[in-house]
Amino acid sequence: MNRVNVIGMGYIGLPTALALVNGGVEVVGTDYNESLIQSLQEGRITFKEKGLEEMFQAAIKRGILFSTQYERTNTYIISVPTPYVKETKRIDAKYVISAVEQVLAICERGTILVIESTISPGTIDKHIRPIVIEKGFEIGKDIHIVHAPERILPGNMLYELQHNARTIGADSREIGEKIKELYQSFCRAEITITDIKSAEMTKVVENTYRDINIAFANELAKICRAAGVDVYEIIQIANKHPRVNILSPGPGVGGHCISVDPWFLVGDYPELTKLISAAREVNDKMPDYVLDRILEVMQEANLNDYSKVGLYGLTYKEDVDDIRESPTLQLLSYMKGRGLSGFRVYDPYISNDIVENQVHGLDTFLDQIELVVIMVGHKEIKEHLYKLENVKILDTRRVGCGKQCYYL
């Protein structure tokens, strides 16, 4: 196998490229973003992740290359965004299509084209195979198509790259085995080979299952509040049953996986996805529900000044700098839609000002507010709960705050 060209140097593509290089594979990382590539070429990573800097420096020593140009080779891994169309809920495959077209313009005959991006079931049949045929290639001879969906989580990427099971969908067992061998350069977990459509479906189903479980927890929080019981105690007791595993409620679902992938199924099978659609709507509306809770707490505390309310956390999950589909950003959008403004916002992982009234530094943040709303359970806030003694707290993440604490 010749040099591998990894397309897309974002949250998935970059760690994958680094893992391959450190596993002994020759790699070129490509991205159309010139400033991103320049940063990588100058030895600077573009997002924070535990252990990523060390992995990056090791890969540089091993000779990884970065470029805005596609490499002429016979193995490509495409890891570009796959958003959905808001109106139809169907996948927007334009980035994958564009990457495939650029690969086909330069690749060698016999190329293996691996799509890592999460896609809706049937995307390769509908969007990718026709392009390959249209360009004059014979599938299975000139071009081999593979789907190997990623399974990593920001905040624990490097461990999960090595230890999470993988699925490889391929038209032939022979090609599946070749890509399995490639991923075994860094993956120590089980790697299952199946057909492409099954691989597409499996990844989307995994995230949809989690979304539904979270939606149940969020709806349960509302029920328990109406019933006057502690949802966290209810979940703790219920989970003692050997076949029950209820997740914790929260202020919403963010990131580019759980908040997006279920919509692929809803968009393609609208009449068959009533439960999935309902779960998505429950989770999407949680930031608005949290805003209602903030207003309730403000009223109970006789607090009328919005500038005395602070939202702690802008990222979509703890201890990362990823703000994609952030519940806090969604809450601020809902707030603006109601004609409200003024909440202060702080996140230790976001150094640039991306929203109005953003504050920098935990002490500065707490000095300016009377009510803190914990939207993200960063390690920082868990280690400095003692600093919250003089403010009221609405804790959406159950970090454990003491006497002046309100919950969902």
C-alpha positions as CSV (number, residue, x, y, z in Angstrom):
1,M,0.0,0.0,0.0
2,N,1.4,3.4,-1.0
3,R,1.2,6.7,0.9
4,V,-2.3,7.3,2.5
5,N,-3.9,10.6,1.8
6,V,-6.2,11.6,4.7
7,I,-8.7,14.3,3.5
8,G,-10.0,16.7,6.2
9,M,-7.8,17.7,9.1
10,G,-10.6,18.4,11.6
11,Y,-11.6,16.6,14.9
12,I,-11.6,13.2,13.2
13,G,-9.2,13.4,10.3
14,L,-6.2,14.9,12.1
15,P,-6.1,12.3,15.0
16,T,-6.6,9.5,12.4
17,A,-3.7,10.8,10.3
18,L,-1.5,11.1,13.4
19,A,-2.4,7.6,14.6
20,L,-1.6,6.1,11.2
21,V,1.8,7.8,11.0
22,N,2.7,6.7,14.5
23,G,1.7,3.2,13.5
24,G,4.2,3.2,10.7
25,V,2.1,4.3,7.8
26,E,3.2,7.1,5.4
27,V,0.6,9.8,5.4
28,V,-0.3,13.2,3.8
29,G,-3.0,15.2,5.5
30,T,-5.0,17.4,3.2
31,D,-7.5,20.2,3.9
32,Y,-8.7,23.1,1.8
33,N,-8.4,25.5,4.7
34,E,-5.1,27.2,4.0
35,S,-4.6,28.7,7.4
36,L,-5.3,25.4,9.1
37,I,-2.7,23.7,6.9
38,Q,-0.2,26.5,7.5
39,S,-0.6,26.0,11.3
40,L,0.0,22.3,11.0
41,Q,3.0,22.8,8.7
42,E,4.4,25.3,11.3
43,G,4.0,22.7,14.1
44,R,0.9,24.0,15.7
45,I,-2.2,21.9,16.3
46,T,-5.6,23.6,15.7
47,F,-7.7,22.3,18.7
48,K,-7.1,21.0,22.2
49,E,-7.2,17.3,23.1
50,K,-5.5,15.4,25.8
51,G,-2.3,13.9,24.5
52,L,-2.8,15.3,21.0
53,E,0.2,17.6,21.1
54,E,2.6,14.8,22.0
55,M,1.1,12.6,19.3
56,F,1.4,15.5,16.8
57,Q,5.1,16.1,17.6
58,A,5.8,12.4,17.3
59,A,4.1,12.3,13.9
60,I,6.2,15.3,12.7
61,K,9.4,13.4,13.6
62,R,8.1,10.4,11.6
63,G,7.6,12.6,8.6
64,I,3.9,13.4,8.3
65,L,3.2,15.9,5.5
66,F,0.3,18.5,5.3
67,S,-1.0,20.1,2.1
68,T,-3.9,21.8,0.6
69,Q,-3.4,19.6,-2.5
70,Y,-4.6,16.1,-2.9
71,E,-1.9,13.5,-3.2
72,R,-1.7,11.1,-6.2
73,T,-1.7,7.7,-4.6
74,N,-3.9,4.6,-4.3
75,T,-5.4,4.9,-0.8
76,Y,-7.6,7.8,0.5
77,I,-9.4,8.3,3.8
78,I,-12.1,11.0,3.6
79,S,-13.1,12.6,6.9
80,V,-15.0,15.7,6.1
81,P,-18.2,17.2,7.7
82,T,-21.6,15.7,6.9
83,P,-24.3,18.1,8.0
84,Y,-28.0,17.7,7.4
85,V,-30.5,20.0,5.6
86,K,-32.6,21.7,8.3
87,E,-35.8,21.6,6.2
88,T,-35.7,18.0,5.0
89,K,-33.5,16.4,7.8
90,R,-31.6,14.6,5.1
91,I,-27.9,14.4,4.8
92,D,-26.1,17.2,3.0
93,A,-23.4,15.1,1.3
94,K,-21.8,18.0,-0.6
95,Y,-18.4,17.9,1.2
96,V,-18.1,14.1,0.7
97,I,-19.1,14.5,-2.9
98,S,-16.5,17.3,-3.5
99,A,-13.8,15.3,-1.9
100,V,-14.5,12.2,-3.9
101,E,-14.6,14.2,-7.2
102,Q,-11.2,15.7,-6.4
103,V,-9.8,12.2,-5.5
104,L,-11.1,10.8,-8.8
105,A,-9.3,13.6,-10.7
106,I,-5.9,12.4,-9.7
107,C,-5.9,9.0,-8.2
108,E,-4.3,5.8,-9.5
109,R,-6.2,2.9,-10.9
110,G,-7.0,0.3,-8.3
111,T,-7.5,3.0,-5.6
112,I,-9.2,2.2,-2.4
113,L,-11.4,5.1,-1.4
114,V,-12.4,5.0,2.4
115,I,-15.1,7.3,3.6
116,E,-14.8,7.8,7.4
117,S,-17.4,10.6,7.6
118,T,-20.7,9.5,9.2
119,I,-23.3,9.2,6.4
120,S,-26.9,8.1,6.2
121,P,-27.6,4.5,5.0
122,G,-27.6,4.4,1.2
123,T,-25.4,7.6,0.8
124,I,-22.7,5.7,-1.1
125,D,-25.2,4.0,-3.4
126,K,-27.1,7.2,-4.0
127,H,-24.3,9.8,-4.2
128,I,-20.8,8.2,-4.5
129,R,-21.2,5.2,-6.9
130,P,-22.8,7.3,-9.6
131,I,-20.0,9.8,-9.5
132,V,-17.4,7.1,-9.8
133,I,-19.2,5.5,-12.8
134,E,-19.8,8.9,-14.4
135,K,-16.0,9.6,-14.3
136,G,-15.4,6.4,-16.3
137,F,-14.1,4.2,-13.5
138,E,-15.2,0.6,-13.0
139,I,-16.1,0.0,-9.3
140,G,-14.4,-3.1,-7.9
141,K,-11.5,-2.8,-10.4
142,D,-10.4,0.8,-10.9
143,I,-12.0,2.1,-7.7
144,H,-12.8,0.2,-4.5
145,I,-15.2,2.0,-2.2
146,V,-15.1,1.4,1.6
147,H,-17.0,2.9,4.5
148,A,-15.1,2.9,7.9
149,P,-17.1,5.2,10.2
150,E,-15.2,6.8,13.0
151,R,-16.1,6.0,16.6
152,I,-14.2,8.5,18.8
153,L,-15.4,11.1,21.3
154,P,-13.7,14.5,21.8
155,G,-12.0,14.6,25.2
156,N,-11.0,10.9,24.9
157,M,-10.1,10.7,21.3
158,L,-6.6,9.1,21.4
159,Y,-7.6,6.3,23.8
160,E,-10.8,5.6,21.8
161,L,-8.8,5.5,18.5
162,Q,-6.9,2.6,19.9
163,H,-9.5,0.8,22.0
164,N,-12.9,1.3,20.3
165,A,-14.2,-1.5,18.1
166,R,-14.4,-0.5,14.4
167,T,-16.7,-1.5,11.5
168,I,-15.5,-1.7,7.9
169,G,-18.0,-1.9,5.1
170,A,-16.6,-3.1,1.7
171,D,-17.9,-4.6,-1.5
172,S,-15.4,-7.5,-1.3
173,R,-13.8,-9.3,1.6
174,E,-10.4,-8.9,0.1
175,I,-10.6,-5.1,0.1
176,G,-12.2,-5.1,3.6
177,E,-9.2,-7.1,4.9
178,K,-6.7,-4.7,3.4
179,I,-8.3,-1.7,5.1
180,K,-8.7,-3.8,8.3
181,E,-4.9,-4.3,8.2
182,L,-4.4,-0.5,7.7
183,Y,-6.5,0.4,10.7
184,Q,-4.8,-2.3,12.8
185,S,-1.7,-0.2,12.6
186,F,-3.2,1.7,15.5
187,C,-6.5,0.1,16.5
188,R,-6.2,-2.7,19.1
189,A,-9.9,-3.5,19.3
190,E,-12.1,-5.8,17.3
191,I,-12.6,-4.7,13.7
192,T,-15.7,-6.2,12.0
193,I,-16.0,-6.4,8.2
194,T,-19.5,-6.2,6.7
195,D,-21.1,-4.7,3.6
196,I,-21.2,-0.9,3.0
197,K,-24.9,-0.2,3.7
198,S,-24.7,-2.2,7.0
199,A,-21.7,-0.1,8.1
200,E,-23.6,3.1,7.2
201,M,-26.6,2.0,9.2
202,T,-24.7,0.7,12.2
203,K,-22.9,4.0,12.9
204,V,-26.2,6.0,12.6
205,V,-28.0,3.5,14.8
206,E,-25.4,3.8,17.5
207,N,-25.8,7.5,17.9
208,T,-29.6,7.3,17.5
209,Y,-29.8,4.8,20.4
210,R,-27.8,7.2,22.7
211,D,-30.0,10.1,21.6
212,I,-33.2,8.3,22.5
213,N,-31.8,7.3,25.9
214,I,-30.8,10.9,26.6
215,A,-34.2,12.1,25.6
216,F,-35.8,9.7,28.0
217,A,-33.7,11.0,30.8
218,N,-34.5,14.6,29.9
219,E,-38.2,13.9,29.7
220,L,-38.0,12.0,33.0
221,A,-36.4,15.1,34.6
222,K,-39.5,17.1,33.6
223,I,-41.8,14.5,34.9
224,C,-40.0,14.2,38.2
225,R,-40.0,18.0,38.7
226,A,-43.8,18.0,38.1
227,A,-44.2,15.1,40.5
228,G,-42.0,16.8,43.2
229,V,-39.4,14.0,43.3
230,D,-35.6,13.9,42.7
231,V,-34.9,12.7,39.2
232,Y,-31.3,11.8,40.1
233,E,-32.4,9.6,43.0
234,I,-35.0,8.0,40.8
235,I,-32.4,7.2,38.1
236,Q,-29.9,5.9,40.7
237,I,-32.4,3.5,42.2
238,A,-33.8,2.4,38.8
239,N,-30.3,1.7,37.5
240,K,-29.8,-0.9,40.3
241,H,-32.0,-3.1,38.1
242,P,-29.6,-5.3,36.1
243,R,-31.2,-4.5,32.8
244,V,-31.8,-0.8,33.3
245,N,-29.2,1.9,32.3
246,I,-30.8,5.4,32.3
247,L,-28.4,8.2,31.4
248,S,-28.3,11.5,33.2
249,P,-30.5,14.5,32.0
250,G,-28.8,17.6,30.8
251,P,-29.3,21.0,29.1
252,G,-29.3,19.5,25.6
253,V,-27.3,17.5,23.2
254,G,-24.4,18.9,21.2
255,G,-21.5,17.8,19.1
256,H,-21.5,16.7,15.5
257,C,-22.7,13.1,16.1
258,I,-25.7,12.5,18.5
259,S,-27.3,15.8,17.6
260,V,-27.0,15.2,13.8
261,D,-27.0,11.5,12.9
262,P,-30.5,10.6,14.0
263,W,-31.9,13.2,11.6
264,F,-30.4,11.2,8.7
265,L,-32.9,8.4,9.5
266,V,-35.8,10.8,10.1
267,G,-35.1,12.5,6.8
268,D,-34.9,9.3,4.8
269,Y,-37.7,7.4,6.6
270,P,-40.1,10.0,8.0
271,E,-43.0,7.6,8.4
272,L,-41.0,5.0,10.2
273,T,-39.1,7.2,12.7
274,K,-41.7,8.6,15.0
275,L,-39.8,7.7,18.2
276,I,-36.5,8.9,16.8
277,S,-38.0,12.2,15.7
278,A,-39.7,12.7,19.1
279,A,-36.4,12.1,20.9
280,R,-34.6,14.6,18.7
281,E,-37.3,17.2,19.4
282,V,-37.1,16.6,23.2
283,N,-33.3,17.1,23.2
284,D,-33.4,20.0,20.8
285,K,-35.9,21.8,23.1
286,M,-33.9,21.3,26.3
287,P,-31.9,24.6,26.0
288,D,-35.3,26.4,25.9
289,Y,-36.5,24.4,28.9
290,V,-33.3,25.4,30.8
291,L,-34.0,29.1,29.9
292,D,-37.5,28.7,31.5
293,R,-35.8,27.2,34.6
294,I,-33.4,30.2,34.7
295,L,-36.3,32.6,34.6
296,E,-38.1,30.7,37.3
297,V,-35.1,30.7,39.6
298,M,-34.6,34.4,39.0
299,Q,-38.2,35.1,40.0
300,E,-37.9,32.9,43.1
301,A,-34.6,34.7,44.0
302,N,-36.1,38.2,43.3
303,L,-33.3,38.7,40.7
304,N,-34.4,41.0,37.9
305,D,-31.0,41.9,36.3
306,Y,-30.0,39.6,33.5
307,S,-26.4,40.7,33.8
308,K,-26.3,39.1,37.2
309,V,-26.8,35.7,35.6
310,G,-23.8,33.8,34.3
311,L,-23.8,30.7,32.0
312,Y,-20.8,28.5,32.9
313,G,-19.6,26.6,29.8
314,L,-19.8,27.2,26.1
315,T,-18.6,23.9,24.7
316,Y,-20.9,21.0,24.0
317,K,-19.2,18.7,26.6
318,E,-16.8,18.9,29.5
319,D,-13.0,19.5,29.1
320,V,-12.9,20.1,25.3
321,D,-12.9,23.2,23.2
322,D,-15.5,21.9,20.8
323,I,-18.6,24.2,20.5
324,R,-20.4,22.4,17.7
325,E,-24.2,22.3,18.4
326,S,-23.5,23.7,21.9
327,P,-26.5,23.7,24.1
328,T,-25.3,27.0,25.5
329,L,-25.2,28.6,22.1
330,Q,-28.7,27.2,21.5
331,L,-29.9,28.7,24.7
332,L,-28.5,32.1,23.8
333,S,-30.3,31.8,20.4
334,Y,-33.6,31.0,22.2
335,M,-33.0,33.9,24.5
336,K,-32.5,36.3,21.6
337,G,-35.6,34.9,20.0
338,R,-37.6,36.0,23.0
339,G,-36.1,39.5,22.9
340,L,-34.0,38.8,26.0
341,S,-30.3,39.5,26.5
342,G,-27.6,40.2,29.1
343,F,-26.5,36.9,30.5
344,R,-22.8,36.7,31.1
345,V,-20.9,33.7,29.7
346,Y,-17.6,32.1,30.6
347,D,-15.8,29.0,29.5
348,P,-12.1,28.2,30.4
349,Y,-11.6,26.4,27.1
350,I,-12.8,29.3,24.9
351,S,-10.2,32.1,24.9
352,N,-11.7,34.1,22.0
353,D,-14.8,36.2,22.3
354,I,-17.5,34.3,20.3
355,V,-20.7,35.6,22.1
356,E,-21.8,38.9,23.7
357,N,-21.0,39.5,27.4
358,Q,-18.3,36.8,27.4
359,V,-16.0,36.9,30.4
360,H,-12.5,35.5,30.9
361,G,-11.4,34.0,34.2
362,L,-13.5,32.2,36.7
363,D,-13.0,34.7,39.5
364,T,-13.9,37.6,37.3
365,F,-17.0,35.7,36.1
366,L,-18.2,34.9,39.6
367,D,-17.5,38.4,40.9
368,Q,-20.0,39.8,38.4
369,I,-23.0,37.5,39.0
370,E,-25.5,36.3,41.6
371,L,-26.7,33.2,39.8
372,V,-24.5,30.8,37.9
373,V,-26.0,28.3,35.6
374,I,-23.7,25.3,35.1
375,M,-24.2,24.2,31.5
376,V,-21.0,22.2,31.3
377,G,-19.3,20.1,34.0
378,H,-15.7,21.1,33.2
379,K,-13.0,19.8,35.6
380,E,-12.3,23.4,36.6
381,I,-15.8,24.0,38.1
382,K,-15.8,20.7,39.9
383,E,-12.4,21.5,41.6
384,H,-13.6,25.1,42.6
385,L,-17.1,24.5,43.9
386,Y,-16.0,26.3,47.1
387,K,-15.8,29.5,45.1
388,L,-19.6,29.3,44.5
389,E,-20.5,29.9,48.1
390,N,-21.8,33.4,47.5
391,V,-23.9,32.8,44.4
392,K,-27.0,30.8,43.7
393,I,-26.6,27.9,41.4
394,L,-28.7,26.2,38.7
395,D,-26.8,23.0,38.1
396,T,-27.9,21.3,34.8
397,R,-25.0,18.8,35.1
398,R,-25.3,17.5,38.7
399,V,-21.7,18.4,39.6
400,G,-22.7,18.6,43.3
401,C,-23.1,22.2,44.5
402,G,-24.5,22.4,48.0
403,K,-27.4,24.2,49.7
404,Q,-28.1,27.1,47.2
405,C,-28.4,24.7,44.3
406,Y,-31.4,24.3,41.9
407,Y,-31.6,21.5,39.4
408,L,-33.5,20.7,36.2
